[in-house]
Amino acid sequence: MEIDENFFFDPTAKLTVALSNSALRKFAENFVAHSKLEGNLPILLDTNILLGYYGMSQKEKEKLLEFLEKFKERIILTKQVEEEFLRNRLTVIKKDFFGPLHRITDDYQKMKSDIEGHLRNFRDNKKKILSQDYPDLYSKLQEIEEEVKAIINDDSFVEEVKERVEETTSNHQNIALLDGLLEKVSQFNITEGLSDTELEFLKIQFEQKVNEYKNEKEQSRWKYAVPGCGETKDDAIGDYIIYHEALKYMKENSTSLIFLTNDVTKGDWLQFDKNPHNHYIEQTYRLTNEILYIIHAQKTLTEIDFENIHSSAAEHDLETSKDDESKVLESTIISIDTVKGFGFIYTANENLFFSYNDFDGEFRTLKTNDVVHFEIGSNSKGEPKAVNVSLVKYEFDDMPGNILKSSISHINKYRGIGFITHHPENLYFHQAFFDNKEEFDTLEIGDEVEFVIGYNDEGTKIARKVRIPKSLPTTPAI
C-alpha cells in the first residue's frame, strides 16, 4: 500500500450516499465506547501528549506514566510522532521545566520593583492634594508604603524559593539521560515511516489543500479542512504526515484507530467547537473501510490534568492568542439590576458577575436575555467575573444577507428549547431568541424557520435569532 494519487486524504473526493451513511453511523454507534478507550482498538498518541509531560506537575506526570503503562500493549506511535518527540524533547525540557523554575526568583524581584514603583508613583502624583488638604492621610500612606516595602524586601522567602528550586533541579538534572517518559515510549510499537516518494507527494498535496482551505470563505472553509491547515508555523506538514501514516496503518492492518490529541484549538483535527469533521470520517472510511476516532485527550483522560504549570500567565495568554482568533466570548444576560448597577452573564461553568464599570455603553438600557460580548477577568479576591462587556445586536432587519432558512429537527416546549437542522451540527435555540415569543409555541418538528447564527459562551454556533419565515431574502442553510 502506497500513498499516491489513488490513496490520500482529499476532503472533496466524491462520496456515495451509502458510504457516507455507513461511515457516520458506524462512528456514531461506537464513538462513546471508544472515547472511554473500551475495547481493544490501537491507540495512536499525538506528539503533544508526550511533550506536554514535561510541563505537568509531578503528580500529573505520574498519572500519565500510569496510563501509558496500563495501555502500552495498545499504544502505537507513527514514525512522524517518534521523530517529532525526539527532535523536540530536550528543547521542551529546557523551556517547560528548568527555564521557568530558574525564572521564579527573577520574576519575584521584578514584582518587588513594580510594587515599589507603583507605590512611589501614586504617592508622588497625590502628594500635593494629600499633604496639603489631608496631611493625616498622607502620613498614613507613607506608613503603608514603608510597611509594604519591609514585607516584600524580606529575603527569607526568596532564599527559601532558591533552596527549593535547587533541590528540584538537582533531583531532575539527569532527566535528559534518565527520563521515565522516554523509557515508556521506547516500549511502544512504531509504524513504518513513509518513503521519500510518498513524503514528496504529500508535500505537494498539502500545499494545494491548505491553499484551497485558506481561499475559501470563512463560513464554508470547514469543508476543506485537512490536518495541519490550522498551523501558523513554516513546517506545518507534520500533522498531515501523521494522518497518512495512520491511514496506511489502518488499511494494512484492517483496523479502526483511536487518535488521542490535545491539539484541538486550531480547527484542523477537530472543528473549532470541538466536534468531529464529518468529511474526515467519510473520507477515511472511503479509503480504509475503517474509522479513525479523533478524540480530545483531556476530555477522555479526565483524571489527568495536562496543564503546563511551569508556563507563566503571560506565556499562556500568548499561546491562547495564537490558537484562538479572539478571547472574546458571547452569551446572554441572565439577570440584571440597573438600579444597583450589576448583573450576571450565563456561562456553562458559572454565571459571571459584572457591574456598570465593566460595561461599555449605557448600562441602564440593559435587560435580561440581551446578548453581550465579554472577556473573563477576576475581582480583588481572584474570583472570575466578566469584564469588557459590550452589547451585541442580532436584528433581522440589520443583517438580511446573514439570514438562513432551515427546518426544526427537535423541539421541547416544556424546556423552551429546540434545534434547527444544520450541517455539520444542528443548531440550538431558545424561546427567548424569538422577538414574538408566541411563535415558539406554534412550532412543530419539520417547520421551516429563518435564523441568524451566533455563538454561546463556549464558542459553539447556535441560532441566536429565530422567527417564522417572512418575505425577506434568505440563504438556504448548508
Residue pairs with C-beta under 8 A, 6 or more apart in sequence:
1 7
1 248
1 251
1 252
2 195
2 197
2 198
3 194
3 198
3 201
3 202
3 244
3 247
3 248
4 198
4 201
5 201
7 247
7 248
7 251
7 287
8 201
8 202
8 205
8 244
9 226
9 227
9 240
9 243
9 244
9 247
9 283
9 284
9 287
10 205
10 209
10 283
11 209
11 223
11 224
11 225
11 226
11 279
11 283
12 223
12 224
13 283
13 286
15 282
15 283
15 286
19 282
19 285
19 286
20 282
22 285
23 281
23 282
23 284
23 285
23 286
23 291
24 278
24 281
24 282
26 285
26 291
27 276
27 281
27 291
27 293
30 256
30 291
30 293
31 293
33 39
34 41
34 256
34 258
34 293
34 295
35 293
35 295
35 299
35 300
36 300
37 43
37 71
37 258
37 300
40 74
41 74
41 255
41 256
41 257
41 258
41 293
42 74
42 75
42 76
42 249
42 253
42 255
42 257
42 258
43 71
43 74
43 75
43 76
43 257
43 258
43 260
44 75
44 76
44 77
44 78
44 81
44 246
44 249
44 257
44 258
44 259
44 260
45 75
45 76
45 77
45 81
45 188
45 260
46 81
46 242
46 259
46 260
46 261
46 262
46 263
46 269
46 297
47 81
47 84
47 85
47 88
47 238
47 242
48 261
48 262
48 263
49 260
49 261
49 262
49 297
49 306
50 81
50 85
50 181
50 185
51 85
51 88
51 89
51 92
52 262
52 306
52 308
53 61
53 64
53 181
54 89
54 92
54 93
54 96
54 97
54 181
55 92
55 96
55 97
55 307
55 308
55 309
55 310
55 311
56 64
56 305
56 306
56 307
56 308
56 309
57 305
57 309
60 304
60 305
60 306
60 307
61 180
61 181
63 303
63 304
64 181
64 304
65 180
65 181
65 184
67 301
67 304
68 75
68 181
68 184
68 185
69 184
72 184
72 187
72 188
75 188
75 189
76 188
76 189
76 190
76 191
76 249
77 85
77 185
77 188
77 189
77 190
77 191
78 190
78 191
78 241
78 242
78 245
78 246
78 249
79 190
79 191
79 192
79 193
79 194
79 245
80 193
80 238
80 241
80 242
80 245
81 242
82 185
82 190
83 193
84 238
85 185
89 179
89 182
90 176
93 175
93 176
96 308
96 310
96 311
97 172
97 175
97 310
98 169
98 172
99 310
100 310
100 311
100 312
101 165
101 168
101 169
101 310
102 165
102 169
103 312
104 161
104 165
105 158
105 161
105 162
105 165
107 312
108 157
108 158
108 161
109 158
111 152
112 152
112 153
115 148
115 152
116 149
116 152
119 144
119 145
119 148
119 149
120 145
122 141
123 141
123 142
123 145
126 138
126 141
127 138
130 137
130 138
130 141
131 138
191 245
191 248
191 249
193 245
194 202
194 241
194 244
194 245
194 248
198 244
199 241
202 237
202 240
202 241
202 244
203 237
205 240
206 226
206 228
206 236
206 237
206 240
209 224
209 226
209 229
209 240
210 226
210 228
210 229
210 236
212 224
213 221
213 224
213 225
213 226
213 229
214 221
214 229
216 223
216 224
219 478
220 478
222 267
222 271
222 277
222 424
223 279
225 267
225 268
225 271
225 277
225 279
225 280
226 240
226 243
226 268
227 239
227 240
227 242
227 243
227 268
227 269
228 236
228 237
228 238
228 239
228 240
228 268
229 236
229 267
229 268
230 266
230 267
230 268
231 239
231 266
231 268
232 322
239 263
239 268
239 269
246 257
246 259
246 292
247 284
247 287
247 288
247 292
249 255
249 257
250 256
250 257
250 284
250 288
250 290
250 292
251 287
251 288
251 290
254 289
254 290
255 290
256 290
256 291
256 292
256 293
257 290
257 291
257 292
257 293
258 293
258 295
259 269
259 292
259 293
259 294
259 295
260 295
260 297
260 300
260 301
261 269
261 294
261 295
261 296
261 297
262 296
262 297
262 298
262 306
263 269
264 270
264 274
264 296
265 272
265 323
265 324
266 323
269 294
270 276
270 277
270 294
270 296
271 277
271 424
272 459
273 425
273 458
273 459
273 460
273 461
274 296
275 424
275 425
276 294
277 424
278 423
278 424
280 292
280 294
281 291
281 292
284 290
284 291
284 292
285 291
297 306
298 304
298 306
308 316
311 319
320 327
321 327
327 375
328 373
328 374
328 375
328 388
329 347
329 373
329 374
329 375
329 376
329 457
329 459
330 371
330 372
330 373
330 374
330 392
330 454
330 455
330 456
330 457
331 345
331 346
331 347
331 371
331 372
331 374
331 456
331 457
332 345
332 346
332 369
332 370
332 371
332 372
332 432
333 343
333 344
333 345
333 346
333 366
333 367
333 368
333 369
333 370
333 372
334 343
334 344
334 345
334 346
334 351
334 368
335 343
335 344
335 351
335 368
336 342
336 343
336 344
336 366
336 367
336 368
336 370
337 343
338 363
338 364
338 365
338 366
341 355
341 356
341 363
342 353
342 354
342 355
342 356
343 353
343 354
343 366
344 351
344 352
344 353
344 354
345 351
345 352
345 354
345 372
345 374
345 386
345 389
345 457
346 457
347 457
348 456
348 457
348 458
350 384
352 374
352 376
352 384
352 385
352 386
353 379
353 385
353 386
354 374
354 385
354 386
354 387
354 389
356 363
358 374
358 377
358 385
358 386
358 387
358 388
358 389
359 366
359 389
359 390
360 388
360 389
360 390
361 390
361 391
366 391
369 432
370 391
371 391
371 392
371 393
371 394
371 454
371 464
372 386
372 389
372 390
372 391
372 392
373 388
373 389
373 390
373 392
374 386
374 387
374 388
374 389
374 390
375 386
375 387
375 388
376 384
376 385
376 386
376 387
377 384
377 385
377 386
377 387
377 388
378 384
378 385
379 385
392 454
394 452
394 454
394 464
394 465
395 465
396 403
396 450
396 452
396 465
396 467
396 470
396 472
399 452
400 472
400 473
401 473
401 475
402 452
402 453
402 475
403 450
403 451
403 452
403 472
403 473
403 474
403 475
404 422
404 450
404 451
404 452
404 453
404 474
404 475
404 476
404 477
405 448
405 449
405 450
405 451
405 469
405 474
405 475
405 476
405 477
406 420
406 421
406 422
406 448
406 449
406 451
406 476
406 477
407 420
407 421
407 446
407 447
407 448
407 449
408 418
408 419
408 420
408 421
408 443
408 444
408 445
408 446
408 447
408 448
408 449
409 418
409 419
409 420
409 421
409 426
409 445
410 418
410 419
410 426
410 445
411 417
411 418
411 419
411 443
411 444
411 445
412 418
413 440
413 441
413 443
416 430
416 431
416 432
416 440
417 428
417 429
417 430
417 431
418 428
418 429
418 440
418 443
419 426
419 427
419 428
419 429
420 426
420 427
420 429
420 449
420 451
420 463
420 466
420 477
421 477
422 461
422 463
422 477
422 478
423 477
423 478
425 460
425 461
427 451
427 453
427 461
427 462
427 463
428 456
428 460
428 462
428 463
429 451
429 462
429 463
429 464
429 466
431 437
431 440
433 463
433 464
433 465
433 466
434 440
434 466
434 467
435 465
435 467
436 467
439 467
439 468
442 468
443 449
443 468
447 468
448 468
448 469
449 463
449 466
449 467
449 468
449 469
450 466
450 467
450 468
450 469
450 470
450 472
450 474
451 463
451 464
451 465
451 466
451 467
452 463
452 464
452 465
453 461
453 462
453 463
453 464
454 461
454 462
454 463
454 464
454 465
455 461
455 462
455 464
456 462
